[in-house]
Amino acid sequence: MGLDRKHCTPEDVVKLKHETRTTLSHAGLAKKVEFLGFSQQGAFGGVRWKTLDKQMYGVPFYLKKRQF
């Protein structure tokens, strides 16, 4: 994905989750990113993952109201 060590942002984590279609949660994926050294320890504390996901990719289809 072209990420440099220590420069991974929360947006990169959300993008990684969508592109790989992983079942791992955003927080779990962020912990893996920190463990592997792609970000500084504690860099993702306080991130609202679902809000960021909705901002980047919109509301998921299963949360949209149906119109008949």
Secondary structure as UniProt FT lines:
FT   TURN            5..6
FT   HELIX           10..20
FT   HELIX           26..35
FT   TURN            36..37
FT   TURN            41..46
FT   HELIX           49..57
FT   HELIX           61..63
//
